[in-house]
Each structure stands twice: as structure tokens, then as C-alpha cells.
């Protein structure tokens, strides 16, 4: 009887404890659920604030990147300014057919495409120059000398191509500083035609482009070098690696993902050489090899007042560029497992 009474008392004592424990667990779960709900609400508010920060840039992208695509409609009309587009004759695909049916037009476009491919190909082949320059710049131990070199190589990026050509004309024209110096030293009898000549046009444009963009292009790689974990270099030093081996086995592998992303973007923009550089350097002597696609579109539209034909060519170029971007993105995903879009 006594043992039964004791067990009953134990059960009586244990039952309230179990109920209290269950209630405590329920309160704890309820608090966790409330905290989770508060966290979700906080994340929503934070996400909404971030979205508000992005909205102005989305508006700018729509205004300057997507809204101008309305201008593609000019490719289907025989537009002659200042006649309004509504009063222009609708010609459908006439300008697109003209591009493939006119032998003279095909020959001209063929040479333009050769120039475009050559310029873009040379830029891609030399795309590792900023990477090498950034690594070399990072190895300079003198801080003031490093800052001086970085400043001098970055400044040309902020100089317009018009001023670059003014400098080039002052130095390399027939009466420029270089020819005058060589003539005074009796090294040449006639001025060398650096600018008004069609020889080595692609190479000249490449060198001017490298001079202007080398320092600016290296900034991203310098930022990448600054973000490399110092423990990787310490581990390499422990393994007995010298400075060159550290660059080869640590720095370069860490920068390769950035390089490949920039390379893929360059390939996707293969037809977009820009216009300003070639526009200021063009003349009657080098027109055959300096006229890239963007410059050709400008000369057709503004020089020959054929805005509809220029729009048709520009439209095809944009579609091809989008196709190249999709192709490069697919190849990157298949080969490296990483896509850029």
C-alpha cells in the first residue's frame, strides 16, 4: 500500500512537470516562430529598400538602352529628314535585301567586316596585357613610384580621342616633332608619313588603344589582387616558393576567373569597336583599313544621309552581338560551369 501511494505521489508530481515542460516548449516554439516572422518581415523591408536604390538605374537603363530600340522602325521606311516618319514610305525589308543583293555594297561591307574582325581580334589577343601590367605594378615595392606609374598610365583613359589625335598630330605629322627631330639629326631626308598612310593601320590603332586603356584596364585586376587571401602567399612561402612561383601558382590562378569574365564580354562585343578612335584618325589615305562597322554606320547615316540603311546595318549588328553573347555564355557554362548571365 505504501509503495502504491509513493508511486501515485510520484506520478502526481511528474504529471505537472511534463505539462509545464510541454507548455514551455510551446512558448519557445512560438517565440521562434515570431522571431522568424519578424526576420522575414525585416528581410522584406530591407529588400524593398535595396530595390528602391536600384529603381533609378533601372529607369536610366530603360531610357538609354531599351527605349532607343524604337528607332529600329526606321529600318523599314525610306526615311528622308526632315520629313516625319509618318509621311515616309514603308519599304519593308528593302534595305536588308540591298545589303545582300548589291555587289558593290557587299564588297564594301566585306572590307568593313574584315577591319572589324581584325581590330577586335587584336584587342582580344592582347587582352591579357592589363593582367600582366597589374601583376607587374603590384610587385613594385616603392609606394610613391607605384602610385606615379599607376597615375600616369590611368590618366590617358580620361583624355578624349580628339585630344589624343591632337597630340598624335603634333608629334607624328609630316611637320611634327618626331619628323623635325629626325630631319635635324639627318636620319631621314623626307618626312615619314605616320598618320597619312595606309600602312600598318590596324597595328597603329591597336597601339593607341593599348596606350589609352592599359592603366584603366588594370584597375580591376589590382582590386582582385588586393582581395587574394594572404594566407595563400604564406602557405606558398612555407613550401619554399619564390616570388615568381607565388605569382604563377597563386596570383594568376586567383585572377583567371575575372579575366575569363572580361574576355567573354569582349567576345560578345566583337562587333562593337566603338567609333570615336577611328573617326578622328580616319583620312583619305587610310579609309580602306580603318573603317570599322560602327564608323561605317556613322558615315552611311550622317555622311551619305541614308539613315534607314544605317539603322538596318546597326540593327543586324546588335542582333549578332546578342547572339554572340548567348553563344559565349553557353560555352562558358558547358566548359567552366559558370555563366555570365
C-alpha positions in Angstrom: 0.0 0.0 0.0 2.8 2.3 0.9 4.6 1.7 -2.4 1.4 2.3 -4.4 0.9 5.6 -2.5 4.5 6.6 -3.2 4.2 5.8 -6.9 1.0 7.7 -7.1 2.6 10.7 -5.5 5.5 10.4 -7.9 3.1 10.3 -10.8 1.1 13.2 -9.4 4.3 15.2 -9.1 5.6 14.1 -12.5 2.5 14.9 -14.4 2.5 18.7 -13.7 6.2 18.8 -14.6 5.5 17.2 -18.1 2.7 19.6 -18.7 4.9 22.5 -17.7 7.6 21.3 -20.0 5.2 21.0 -22.9 3.9 24.5 -22.2 7.5 25.8 -22.1 8.4 24.1 -25.4 5.2 25.5 -27.0 6.1 29.0 -25.7 9.7 28.5 -27.0 8.4 27.4 -30.4 6.0 30.3 -30.5 8.8 32.7 -29.8 10.9 31.2 -32.5 8.0 31.4 -35.0 7.5 35.1 -34.0 11.2 35.8 -34.4 11.2 34.0 -37.8 8.2 36.1 -38.9 9.9 39.3 -37.7 13.1 38.3 -39.6 11.1 37.6 -42.8 9.4 41.0 -42.4 12.7 42.7 -41.8 14.2 41.0 -44.9 11.2 42.1 -47.0 11.7 45.7 -45.8 15.4 45.6 -46.4 14.9 44.0 -49.9 12.3 46.8 -50.7 14.9 49.4 -49.7 17.5 47.8 -51.9 15.0 47.7 -54.7 14.3 51.4 -54.3 18.1 52.0 -54.7 18.1 50.1 -57.9 15.0 51.7 -59.4 16.8 54.9 -60.7 19.3 52.8 -62.5 16.6 50.6 -64.0 14.9 53.7 -65.2 18.1 55.0 -66.8 18.7 51.6 -68.4 15.2 51.6 -69.9 15.5 55.2 -71.1 19.0 54.9 -72.7 19.2 51.2 -73.6 15.7 49.9 -74.4 13.7 53.0 -75.3 16.1 53.9 -78.2 15.3 50.5 -79.7 12.1 52.1 -81.0 14.5 53.7 -83.6 14.8 50.3 -85.3 11.5 51.1 -87.0 13.4 53.5 -89.3 15.0 50.4 -91.0 11.6 49.6 -92.5 10.9 53.0 -94.0 12.5 55.2 -96.7 13.2 58.0 -94.2 14.5 61.3 -95.5 14.8 64.0 -92.9 13.2 66.4 -92.1 10.1 64.5 -93.4 8.2 63.0 -90.5 8.4 59.2 -90.2 4.6 59.0 -90.5 4.8 60.6 -94.0 7.7 58.3 -95.1 7.2 55.4 -97.4 7.1 52.0 -95.9 9.6 49.7 -97.8 9.6 46.7 -95.5 12.8 44.7 -95.9 14.2 46.7 -98.9 17.3 47.9 -97.1 18.1 44.4 -95.8 17.8 43.0 -99.3 20.0 45.7 -100.6 22.8 44.6 -98.3 23.0 41.2 -99.8 21.9 41.9 -103.4 24.2 44.9 -104.3 27.7 43.6 -105.2 29.4 46.9 -104.5 27.6 47.2 -101.2 28.7 43.6 -100.3 32.3 44.3 -101.2 32.4 47.4 -99.0 30.7 45.6 -96.1 33.1 42.7 -96.6 36.1 45.0 -96.2 34.4 46.7 -93.2 33.9 43.4 -91.5 37.5 42.4 -92.2 38.6 45.6 -90.5 36.2 45.0 -87.6 37.3 41.4 -87.1 40.9 42.4 -87.3 40.6 45.2 -84.7 38.5 43.1 -82.4 40.8 40.1 -82.8 43.9 42.1 -82.0 42.2 43.5 -78.9 41.2 40.0 -77.7 44.7 38.7 -78.4 46.2 41.5 -76.3 43.5 41.4 -73.6 46.0 39.8 -71.2 48.2 43.0 -71.2 46.2 44.7 -68.3 46.5 41.5 -66.3 50.3 41.3 -66.7 50.6 45.0 -66.1 48.6 44.8 -62.9 50.8 42.0 -61.6 54.0 43.9 -62.5 52.6 47.0 -60.9 51.7 45.1 -57.7 55.3 43.9 -57.5 56.8 47.4 -57.2 57.9 47.9 -53.6 58.4 51.7 -53.8 54.9 53.1 -53.0 55.5 56.5 -54.5 56.9 55.1 -57.7 54.0 52.6 -57.9 51.5 55.4 -57.5 53.3 57.5 -60.1 53.2 54.8 -62.7 49.6 54.0 -62.0 48.6 57.6 -62.3 50.5 58.2 -65.5 49.0 55.1 -67.1 45.5 55.7 -66.0 45.2 59.4 -67.0 45.1 58.7 -70.8 41.7 57.0 -70.3 40.2 60.3 -69.3 41.6 62.1 -72.4 39.2 62.3 -75.3 40.2 60.8 -78.6 40.1 64.3 -80.1 42.8 65.4 -77.8 44.7 62.1 -78.4 44.7 62.8 -82.1 45.8 66.4 -81.5 48.8 65.1 -79.6 49.4 62.5 -82.3 49.3 65.2 -85.0 51.7 67.4 -83.1 54.1 64.6 -82.7 53.8 62.4 -85.8 52.5 64.6 -88.7 54.8 65.5 -91.6 55.8 68.7 -89.8 55.5 67.2 -86.3 58.1 66.9 -83.6 59.3 63.4 -84.5 59.9 64.2 -88.2 61.5 67.5 -87.4 63.8 65.8 -84.9 64.8 63.1 -87.3 65.4 65.6 -90.1 67.5 67.8 -87.9 69.6 64.7 -87.0 69.9 64.0 -90.7 68.5 60.5 -90.2 65.8 61.0 -92.9 65.6 63.1 -96.0 61.8 63.0 -96.3 59.1 63.1 -93.6 57.8 59.7 -92.6 54.1 59.5 -93.1 52.9 58.2 -89.8 49.3 59.4 -90.0 48.5 60.0 -93.7 49.4 56.5 -94.7 47.5 53.2 -95.0 50.4 51.0 -93.9 50.1 49.1 -90.6 46.8 50.9 -89.9 45.5 48.0 -87.7 48.7 47.9 -85.6 48.7 51.7 -85.2 45.1 51.7 -83.9 46.0 48.8 -81.6 49.0 50.6 -80.1 47.0 53.8 -79.5 44.2 51.8 -77.8 46.7 50.0 -75.6 48.3 53.2 -74.6 45.0 54.8 -73.7 43.4 51.9 -71.9 46.2 49.8 -70.3 46.2 51.6 -66.9 42.4 51.8 -66.7 42.0 48.1 -67.6 44.5 47.0 -64.9 42.4 48.6 -62.1 40.0 45.7 -61.8 42.9 43.2 -61.6 44.6 45.3 -59.0 41.4 45.1 -57.0 41.4 41.4 -57.5 45.0 41.1 -56.3 44.1 43.1 -53.1 41.3 40.6 -52.4 43.5 37.5 -52.6 43.8 35.7 -49.2 47.3 36.5 -47.7 47.3 33.0 -46.2 47.8 31.6 -49.7 51.0 33.5 -50.1 52.1 32.5 -46.6 51.5 28.8 -47.4 53.4 29.2 -50.7 56.3 30.8 -48.8 56.3 27.9 -46.3 56.5 25.5 -49.2 59.6 27.3 -50.4 58.1 29.2 -53.4 60.0 32.3 -54.5 58.2 35.5 -55.7 57.9 34.3 -59.3 56.5 31.0 -58.3 54.0 32.7 -56.0 52.8 34.8 -58.9 52.5 31.8 -61.2 50.8 29.5 -58.6 48.7 31.9 -56.5 48.2 35.3 -58.2 47.4 34.2 -61.7 45.0 31.4 -60.8 43.1 33.8 -58.5 42.8 36.4 -61.3 41.8 34.0 -64.0 38.0 34.0 -63.2 38.0 37.8 -63.6 40.0 37.6 -66.8 37.7 35.0 -68.3 34.6 37.0 -67.5 36.1 40.1 -69.1 37.2 38.0 -72.1 33.8 36.6 -72.6 32.3 40.1 -72.5 34.9 41.2 -75.1 33.9 38.3 -77.4 30.2 39.1 -77.0 31.1 42.7 -78.1 33.2 41.5 -81.0 31.4 43.8 -83.5 31.4 46.8 -81.2 34.8 48.5 -81.7 33.5 52.0 -81.0 33.7 54.9 -83.4 35.5 57.8 -81.8 39.0 56.5 -82.1 38.7 55.5 -85.8 36.7 58.6 -86.6 39.4 61.1 -85.5 42.2 59.1 -87.2 40.5 58.4 -90.5 41.6 60.2 -93.6 41.5 59.7 -97.4 44.7 57.6 -97.2 43.7 55.0 -94.6 39.9 54.9 -95.1 40.1 51.3 -96.6 41.6 49.7 -93.5 40.4 52.0 -90.6 36.7 51.9 -91.3 35.1 49.5 -88.8 31.4 48.7 -88.6 30.5 51.4 -86.1 32.3 54.1 -88.2 30.8 52.7 -91.4 27.3 53.0 -89.9 28.0 56.6 -88.9 29.4 57.5 -92.3 26.4 55.9 -94.1 23.9 57.6 -91.8 25.4 61.0 -91.4 27.8 61.3 -94.3 25.5 59.9 -97.0 22.2 60.9 -95.3 21.0 57.3 -95.5 19.6 56.9 -92.0 17.4 54.0 -92.9 20.2 51.9 -94.3 22.5 52.8 -91.4 19.7 51.7 -89.0 19.3 48.4 -90.8 23.1 47.7 -90.5 23.2 48.7 -86.9 20.1 46.5 -86.2 21.8 43.5 -87.7 25.0 44.2 -85.7 23.1 44.4 -82.5 21.3 41.1 -83.2 24.6 39.4 -84.0 26.2 40.8 -80.8 23.3 39.4 -78.7 23.7 36.0 -80.5 27.5 36.1 -79.7 26.7 36.8 -76.0 24.3 33.9 -75.8 26.8 31.6 -77.5 29.7 32.7 -75.3 27.5 32.3 -72.2 26.5 28.7 -73.3 30.2 27.8 -74.0 31.2 29.1 -70.6 28.5 27.2 -68.8 29.5 24.0 -70.7 33.2 24.2 -70.3 33.7 26.0 -66.9 30.3 25.5 -65.3 30.0 29.3 -64.8 27.8 31.6 -66.8 28.0 35.4 -67.1 24.2 36.0 -67.4 
